[in-house]
Amino acid sequence: MLKLNQVTESAKADEKTAKETVKSAKADVETAKETVKSAKADVETAKNSVPTANKSWENSK
């Protein structure tokens, strides 16, 4: 019976580890979403900077 208890405890520990892994993965997904959102904003900023840079370059000639 001792072996069955050991297996049960091991399975419970594995389940807890799996839940923690899922929780961590969900947090990683949220972080990735925020990173993508930030990158999109950076792209928009860069797009808006190009005309200004072009105008400045033209004015400096």
Buried (B, 14 or more C-beta within 10 A) or exposed (E): EEEEEEEEEEEEEEEEEEEEEEEEEEEEEEEEEEEEEEEEEEEEEEEEEEEEEEEEEEEEE
